[in-house]
Amino acid sequence: MKAYWMFAALGLGALLAQGTVSAHHSFAAEFDRNQKVTITGSVTKVEWENPHARFYVDAKDEGSGEIVNWDFELASPNGLMRRGWTRNSMKIGDVVTVEGFRAKNAPHVGNASSVTLANGKKLFAGSSSETEAGGAAPPTN
């Protein structure tokens, strides 16, 4: 009877994990390596979650001049910590400059490759473009 419950729990765990695994994507599926973007604005939200951390920045739209909210994808929290990030590296209201790549099918979505904080410290974001291009990750200084 114990074996039955153990296998049932394992099966349920596998079903629950399937949603996370199937939601993951390659860089090339969503982002365009030829569409670099540099955005400076104010952080409005930070999500420190797997499989990718995300943050949102209010910035002036180049075309219309209106304030738009950008959605930037980062590496996993574990990958960010290996690059020197902490949960408190960015806080709501911080002004940051983000370098990265635009999404193919969404106007204000990007994959961040680096974030420069207001104090001048530059943090590398562990962009999935690095690993798919076969390049080494930038240093953590």
VOGU-3710 file (C-alpha; in Angstrom, 3 decimals, decimal comma):
1> mkaywmfaal> 0,000/0,000/0,000  2,889/2,391/0,737  4,269/1,747/-2,760  0,911/2,720/-4,280  0,893/6,106/-2,519  4,538/6,708/-3,386  3,879/6,106/-7,097  0,697/8,176/-6,961  2,622/11,083/-5,430  5,373/10,770/-8,041
11> glgallaqgt> 2,810/10,727/-10,840  1,052/13,797/-9,476  4,386/15,587/-9,134  5,233/14,768/-12,747  1,882/16,144/-13,935  2,322/19,360/-11,971  5,891/19,858/-13,219  4,815/19,362/-16,838  3,285/22,851/-17,054  6,560/24,503/-16,083
21> vsahhsfaae> 8,639/22,379/-18,424  6,370/22,877/-21,405  6,295/26,642/-20,827  10,044/26,949/-21,351  11,227/28,068/-24,781  14,389/28,688/-26,741  15,703/32,229/-27,244  15,215/32,040/-31,035  11,567/31,016/-30,634  10,619/34,285/-28,976
31> fdrnqkvtit> 13,405/36,869/-29,419  15,267/38,354/-32,390  19,062/38,428/-32,003  19,203/41,117/-34,749  16,852/43,510/-32,908  18,976/44,967/-30,105  17,316/47,371/-27,725  18,553/49,778/-25,028  15,898/51,081/-22,644  16,271/53,434/-19,676
41> gsvtkvewen> 13,403/53,721/-17,254  11,954/53,137/-13,818  11,435/49,606/-12,447  7,745/48,930/-11,745  7,819/45,234/-10,808  10,323/42,409/-10,203  9,371/38,706/-10,356  12,080/36,446/-8,898  10,638/33,100/-10,117  11,595/30,054/-12,187
51> pharfyvdak> 12,083/29,279/-14,996  12,994/32,945/-15,706  13,069/35,989/-13,481  11,326/38,995/-15,039  11,167/42,695/-14,400  9,116/45,549/-15,793  10,277/49,063/-16,654  8,317/52,216/-17,495  10,144/54,025/-20,315  9,379/56,590/-22,989
61> degsgeivnw> 8,390/55,035/-26,334  10,767/56,143/-29,102  7,977/56,670/-31,631  5,055/58,148/-29,731  6,861/59,640/-26,734  4,306/57,996/-24,430  5,339/56,028/-21,347  5,114/52,269/-21,992  5,754/49,327/-19,686  8,508/46,988/-20,927
71> dfelaspngl> 8,568/43,322/-19,836  12,126/41,918/-19,652  13,067/38,278/-19,222  16,205/37,318/-17,294  17,923/34,018/-16,522  16,695/31,808/-13,683  17,140/33,188/-10,153  19,910/30,643/-9,548  21,735/31,741/-12,702  21,389/35,398/-11,698
81> mrrgwtrnsm> 22,815/34,734/-8,235  25,879/33,122/-9,840  26,340/36,406/-11,739  26,191/38,560/-8,606  22,479/39,378/-8,403  20,379/39,266/-5,242  16,636/39,627/-4,761  17,351/43,260/-3,843  19,544/44,179/-6,816  16,582/46,026/-8,357
91> kigdvvtveg> 13,787/47,638/-6,421  10,591/49,288/-7,576  11,383/52,881/-8,490  15,041/52,257/-9,373  16,125/53,807/-12,675  17,955/51,234/-14,803  19,357/50,952/-18,313  18,636/47,620/-19,960  20,455/46,205/-22,986  18,903/43,227/-24,686
101> fraknaphvg> 16,882/41,920/-27,592  13,300/42,585/-28,691  10,645/39,909/-28,822  9,555/38,865/-32,303  5,813/39,205/-31,713  5,349/41,707/-28,874  6,222/45,405/-29,071  7,442/46,012/-25,497  8,898/42,652/-24,489  12,585/41,814/-24,402
111> nassvtlang> 15,279/39,453/-23,225  17,768/41,413/-21,103  21,484/40,750/-21,569  22,674/43,367/-19,047  21,226/45,864/-16,601  23,069/48,980/-15,469  21,857/50,232/-12,108  21,553/53,914/-11,163  24,834/53,677/-9,196  26,646/52,580/-12,384
121> kklfagssse> 27,009/48,908/-11,431  26,431/46,669/-14,449  24,883/43,249/-13,872  24,847/40,599/-16,574  21,458/39,007/-16,982  22,375/35,515/-18,139  20,464/35,941/-21,359  19,542/32,693/-23,069  20,992/34,270/-26,226  24,469/33,682/-24,750
131> teaggaappt> 24,085/29,945/-24,364  22,321/29,410/-27,692  25,014/31,367/-29,525  27,607/29,073/-27,968  29,394/31,955/-26,294  30,690/32,112/-22,775  28,773/34,017/-20,163  30,147/37,476/-19,342  32,186/37,958/-16,168  30,383/38,666/-12,900
141> n> 32,285/41,859/-11,978
//
